[in-house]
Amino acid sequence: MSRALIRSITYLCAADHHKQPALLAAWTANKDPQTIRRWIQSGAQLWLAEIDGQVAGVGGLHNRSEVSLLYVDPAYVRRGVGLALLIRLESELVDQGCAVAQVYATATAREFYRRFGWKGAGEAEEWQGVLQFPMRKSLHPTDEGLRPFPSGDMSR
């Protein structure tokens, strides 16, 4: 997991850390195996996507309403790993009773989330020198288009 997280941040999020060693070090500091082990031991909700026995991506939830991690290893980009993880995370949030999910997206990830129905939810915030964009998504499908037929009218 550690390797996939660090590779994703290093190679796919360069537009966010601008290849500045201090920003990259701050962002990846808690992605080491020991810290991840502590997350798991403390009950963190983490999911892995594997391809051929290799970690292709990592997703995580926080506080029953927030996507806290969603990273894809660069070797597995454009293979549906990110979307599969996002669908799984959203499904888990629904199962936990969450009506509106939240995420702090990087500039790199913001368009990914937008493509799948996430909306901006405020001004960008800085976290250890990296801009994060708060986003939200309703996890309840709209009822529009699912209205019952008016009495006696079965033509719609």
ROVEXTI-498286 format. One line per 2 residues: number of its first residue (from 1); for each residue x, y, z of N, C-alpha, C, O. Coordinates in steps of 0.2 Angstrom, whole numbers, plus 2048, in hexadecimal, padded with zeros to 3 digits. Layout:
# residues N
NUM	X:Y:Z:X:Y:Z:X:Y:Z:X:Y:Z  ... $
***
This chain:
# residues 156
1	804:7FA:800:800:800:800:804:806:800:803:80B:7FC  809:806:804:80E:80C:805:811:80E:7FE:811:813:7FC $
3	813:809:7FB:817:80A:7F4:812:80D:7EF:813:812:7EC  80C:80A:7EF:807:80D:7EA:805:814:7EC:804:818:7E7 $
5	804:816:7F2:802:81C:7F4:808:821:7F2:807:827:7F0  80E:820:7F4:814:824:7F3:815:825:7EB:816:82A:7E9 $
7	814:81F:7E8:815:820:7E0:810:824:7DD:811:829:7D9  80A:824:7DF:804:828:7DD:805:82F:7DE:805:833:7DA $
9	807:831:7E4:808:838:7E6:80E:83A:7E2:80E:840:7E0  814:837:7E2:81A:839:7DF:819:83A:7D7:81B:83F:7D5 $
11	816:836:7D4:816:836:7CD:80F:839:7CA:80F:83C:7C5  809:838:7CD:803:83A:7CA:801:841:7CD:7FD:844:7CA $
13	804:843:7D3:802:849:7D6:807:84E:7D5:807:853:7D9  80B:84E:7D0:811:853:7D0:80E:85A:7CF:811:85F:7D1 $
15	808:85B:7CC:806:861:7CB:804:864:7D1:803:86A:7D2  803:860:7D6:801:863:7DD:807:864:7E2:807:869:7E5 $
17	80C:860:7E1:812:861:7E6:817:865:7E2:81D:866:7E5  816:865:7DB:81B:869:7D7:822:866:7D7:827:86A:7D6 $
19	823:860:7D9:829:85D:7D9:82E:860:7DF:834:860:7DE  82B:863:7E3:82E:866:7E9:830:861:7EE:82B:85F:7F1 $
21	836:860:7F0:837:85A:7F4:834:85B:7FB:832:856:7FE  834:861:7FE:831:862:804:829:861:804:826:85D:809 $
23	826:863:7FF:81E:861:7FE:81D:85A:7FE:819:857:801  821:857:7F9:820:850:7F8:822:84C:7FF:81E:847:800 $
25	827:84E:802:829:84A:809:823:84B:80E:821:846:811  820:851:80E:81B:852:813:815:84E:811:811:84B:816 $
27	813:84D:80B:80D:84A:809:80E:842:80A:809:83F:80B  814:840:809:815:839:809:817:836:810:818:830:811 $
29	818:83B:814:81B:839:81B:817:834:81F:81A:830:822  811:834:81E:80D:82F:822:80A:829:81D:805:826:81F $
31	80E:828:818:80C:823:814:811:81D:814:811:818:810  815:81D:819:81A:817:81B:816:811:81D:810:812:820 $
33	819:80B:81D:815:805:81F:814:805:826:80E:802:828  818:808:82B:816:808:832:810:80C:833:80C:80A:837 $
35	80F:812:830:809:816:831:803:813:82E:7FE:813:832  804:810:829:7FE:80C:826:7FC:806:82A:7F6:805:82B $
37	801:803:82D:7FF:7FE:832:7FB:800:838:7F6:7FD:83A  7FD:806:83A:7FA:809:840:7F3:80B:83E:7EE:80A:842 $
39	7F2:80E:838:7EB:80F:835:7E7:809:835:7E1:80A:838  7E9:804:833:7E5:7FE:833:7E4:7FB:83A:7DE:7F9:83B $
41	7E9:7FB:83E:7E7:7F9:845:7E2:7FD:849:7DF:7FB:84D  7E2:804:847:7DD:808:84A:7D6:808:847:7D2:80C:849 $
43	7D5:804:842:7CF:803:83F:7CD:807:839:7C8:808:837  7D3:80A:836:7D2:80E:830:7CE:80A:82A:7CF:804:82A $
45	7CA:80D:827:7C7:80A:821:7CB:80B:81B:7CA:810:818  7CE:805:819:7D2:806:813:7D0:800:80E:7CF:7FB:810 $
47	7D1:801:808:7D0:7FC:802:7D5:7FC:7FD:7D8:802:7FC  7D7:7F6:7FB:7DC:7F6:7F6:7D9:7F3:7EF:7D4:7F0:7EF $
49	7DC:7F6:7EA:7DA:7F3:7E3:7E0:7EF:7E1:7E6:7F2:7E1  7E0:7E9:7DF:7E5:7E5:7DD:7E4:7E3:7D6:7DF:7E1:7D4 $
51	7EA:7E3:7D3:7EA:7E0:7CC:7F0:7DB:7CC:7F6:7DD:7CD  7EF:7D5:7CA:7F4:7D0:7CA:7F8:7CF:7D0:7FE:7CF:7D0 $
53	7F5:7D0:7D6:7F8:7D0:7DC:7FC:7D6:7DE:7FF:7D6:7E4  7FC:7DB:7DA:7FF:7E1:7DC:7FA:7E7:7DE:7F5:7E7:7DC $
55	7FC:7EB:7E3:7F8:7F0:7E5:7F7:7F5:7E0:7FC:7F9:7DE  7F2:7F6:7DD:7F1:7FB:7D7:7EE:802:7DA:7EE:807:7D7 $
57	7EB:801:7E0:7E8:808:7E2:7E6:807:7EA:7E5:801:7EC  7E5:80C:7ED:7E3:80C:7F4:7DD:811:7F5:7DE:817:7F3 $
59	7D8:810:7F9:7D3:814:7FA:7D2:814:802:7D3:80F:805  7CF:819:805:7CE:81A:80C:7C8:81E:80D:7C7:823:80A $
61	7C5:81D:813:7C0:821:816:7C1:824:81D:7C5:821:820  7BE:829:81E:7BF:82D:825:7B9:82F:827:7B5:832:824 $
63	7B7:82E:82E:7B1:831:831:7AB:830:82E:7A6:834:82E  7AA:82A:82A:7A4:828:827:7A1:82D:822:79B:82C:820 $
65	7A5:831:820:7A2:836:81B:7A8:839:816:7A6:83C:811  7AE:837:817:7B3:83A:813:7B8:835:810:7BA:830:813 $
67	7B9:836:809:7BE:832:806:7C5:835:808:7C6:83B:806  7C9:831:80B:7CF:834:80E:7D5:832:80A:7DA:835:80A $
69	7D4:82C:806:7DA:82A:801:7D6:828:7FB:7D1:824:7FB  7D9:829:7F5:7D8:826:7EF:7DE:827:7EA:7DE:82C:7E7 $
71	7E2:822:7EA:7E8:823:7E6:7E9:81D:7E2:7E7:817:7E4  7EB:81E:7DC:7EC:818:7D7:7F4:818:7D6:7F7:81D:7D4 $
73	7F7:812:7D6:7FE:811:7D4:7FF:813:7CD:7FA:811:7C9  804:817:7CB:805:819:7C4:805:814:7BF:803:815:7B9 $
75	807:80E:7C1:807:808:7BC:800:806:7BA:7FF:802:7B5  7FB:808:7BE:7F4:806:7BD:7EF:80B:7BB:7E9:80A:7BB $
77	7F2:811:7B9:7ED:816:7B7:7EA:815:7B0:7EC:811:7AC  7E3:817:7B0:7DF:816:7AA:7DD:80F:7A9:7DC:80D:7A3 $
79	7DC:80B:7AF:7DA:805:7AE:7D4:804:7B3:7D2:7FE:7B4  7D1:809:7B5:7CB:809:7B9:7CC:808:7C0:7C7:807:7C4 $
81	7D2:808:7C2:7D3:807:7C9:7D0:80C:7CE:7CD:80B:7D3  7D1:813:7CC:7CF:818:7D0:7C7:818:7D0:7C4:819:7D6 $
83	7C4:817:7CB:7BD:817:7CB:7BA:811:7CF:7B5:812:7D2  7BD:80B:7CE:7BB:805:7D2:7BC:807:7DA:7B7:805:7DD $
85	7C1:80A:7DC:7C2:80C:7E3:7BD:811:7E5:7BA:810:7EA  7BC:816:7E1:7B7:81B:7E2:7B0:818:7E3:7AC:81A:7E8 $
87	7AE:814:7DF:7A7:810:7DF:7A7:80C:7E6:7A2:80D:7E9  7AC:809:7E7:7AC:805:7ED:7AC:80A:7F4:7A8:808:7F8 $
89	7AF:80F:7F4:7AF:814:7F9:7A8:817:7FA:7A6:817:800  7A5:819:7F4:79F:81C:7F5:79A:817:7F7:795:819:7FB $
91	79A:811:7F5:796:80C:7F7:796:80A:7FF:791:80A:802  79C:80A:801:79D:809:808:79A:80F:80C:797:80E:811 $
93	79B:815:80A:798:81B:80D:791:81A:80D:78D:81C:813  78D:818:808:786:817:808:784:812:80D:780:813:811 $
95	788:80D:80D:786:807:812:787:80A:819:784:807:81E  78B:80F:81A:78C:811:821:787:817:823:787:81A:828 $
97	783:818:81E:77E:81D:81F:77F:824:81D:77C:829:81F  785:825:819:787:82C:817:783:82E:812:782:82B:80D $
99	780:835:812:77C:837:80D:780:83C:808:77F:83C:802  785:83F:80B:789:844:807:791:842:809:793:843:80E $
101	794:840:804:79B:83F:805:7A0:845:803:79E:849:800  7A6:845:806:7AA:84A:806:7B1:848:804:7B3:842:805 $
103	7B5:84C:801:7BC:84B:7FF:7C0:851:7FE:7BD:856:7FC  7C6:851:800:7CA:857:7FE:7CF:854:7F9:7D3:851:7FA $
105	7CD:857:7F3:7D0:855:7ED:7D6:859:7EB:7D6:85F:7EC  7DB:856:7E8:7E1:85A:7E6:7DF:85D:7DF:7DA:85B:7DC $
107	7E3:861:7DC:7E2:864:7D6:7E2:85E:7D1:7DE:85E:7CC  7E7:85A:7D2:7E7:854:7CD:7E1:850:7CD:7DF:84D:7C8 $
109	7DE:84E:7D3:7D8:84A:7D4:7D1:84D:7D3:7CC:84A:7D2  7D1:854:7D3:7CB:857:7D3:7C7:856:7CD:7C1:855:7CD $
111	7C9:855:7C7:7C6:854:7C1:7C3:84D:7C1:7BD:84B:7BF  7C7:848:7C4:7C5:841:7C5:7BE:841:7C9:7B9:83E:7C7 $
113	7BE:844:7CE:7B8:844:7D2:7B2:848:7CF:7AD:845:7CF  7B4:84D:7CB:7AE:851:7C8:7AB:84C:7C3:7A5:84C:7C2 $
115	7AF:848:7BF:7AC:844:7BA:7A7:83F:7BD:7A3:83C:7BA  7A8:83D:7C4:7A3:839:7C7:79E:83C:7CC:79C:839:7D1 $
117	79D:842:7CA:797:845:7CE:799:849:7D4:794:84C:7D8  79F:84A:7D6:7A1:84E:7DB:7A1:855:7DA:7A3:857:7D4 $
119	79F:85A:7DE:79F:861:7DD:7A3:865:7E2:7A4:862:7E8  7A6:86A:7E0:7A9:86F:7E4:7A5:871:7EA:79F:872:7EA $
121	7A9:871:7F0:7A5:873:7F6:7A9:878:7FA:7A9:878:801  7AC:87D:7F7:7AF:882:7FB:7B6:884:7F7:7B8:881:7F2 $
123	7B9:889:7FB:7C0:88B:7F8:7C5:886:7FA:7C5:882:7FE  7CA:886:7F5:7D0:882:7F6:7D3:883:7FD:7D4:889:7FF $
125	7D6:87E:800:7DA:87F:806:7E1:87C:805:7E2:878:801  7E5:87F:809:7EC:87C:809:7ED:877:80E:7EC:879:814 $
127	7F0:872:80C:7F2:86D:811:7FA:86B:810:7FB:868:80B  7FE:86D:814:805:86C:814:808:86E:80D:80C:86B:80A $
129	806:874:80B:808:877:805:805:874:7FE:806:877:7F9  800:870:7FF:7FC:86D:7F9:7F5:86F:7F9:7F2:86F:7FF $
131	7F2:872:7F4:7EB:874:7F4:7E7:86E:7F3:7E8:869:7F0  7E1:86F:7F7:7DC:86A:7F7:7D6:86D:7F6:7D4:873:7F9 $
133	7D1:86A:7F2:7CB:86D:7F0:7C5:869:7F4:7C5:863:7F2  7C2:86C:7F8:7BC:868:7FB:7B7:866:7F6:7B5:86B:7F2 $
135	7B4:860:7F6:7AF:85E:7F2:7AA:85A:7F5:7AC:857:7FB  7A4:859:7F3:79F:855:7F6:79B:852:7F0:79B:854:7EA $
137	798:84C:7F2:793:849:7EE:78D:846:7F2:78E:843:7F7  787:847:7EF:782:844:7F2:782:83C:7F0:783:83B:7EA $
139	781:838:7F5:781:831:7F4:77A:82E:7F3:77A:828:7F2  775:832:7F2:76E:830:7F1:76C:832:7EA:76D:838:7E8 $
141	76B:82D:7E6:768:82E:7DF:762:833:7DF:75E:832:7E4  761:837:7DA:75B:83B:7DA:755:837:7D8:756:831:7D5 $
143	750:839:7DA:74A:835:7D9:747:837:7D2:742:834:7CF  74A:83C:7CF:747:83F:7C8:748:839:7C3:74D:836:7C3 $
145	743:838:7BF:743:833:7BA:740:82C:7BD:73F:828:7B9  73F:82C:7C4:73D:826:7C7:736:827:7CA:734:823:7CE $
147	733:82C:7C8:72C:82E:7CA:727:828:7C8:728:826:7C2  722:826:7CC:71D:822:7CA:719:825:7C4:718:82B:7C4 $
149	716:821:7C0:712:823:7BA:70C:826:7BE:709:823:7C3  709:82B:7BB:702:82D:7BD:6FD:828:7BC:6FE:824:7B8 $
151	6F9:828:7C1:6F3:823:7C1:6F0:822:7BA:6EE:827:7B7  6F0:81C:7B7:6ED:81B:7B1:6F1:81D:7AB:6EF:81B:7A5 $
153	6F7:820:7AB:6FB:821:7A6:701:81D:7A6:706:81E:7AA  702:818:7A2:707:813:7A2:70C:815:79C:710:811:79A $
155	70B:81A:798:70E:81C:792:715:81F:793:719:81F:78E  716:821:799:71D:825:79A:722:820:79C:728:822:79D $
***
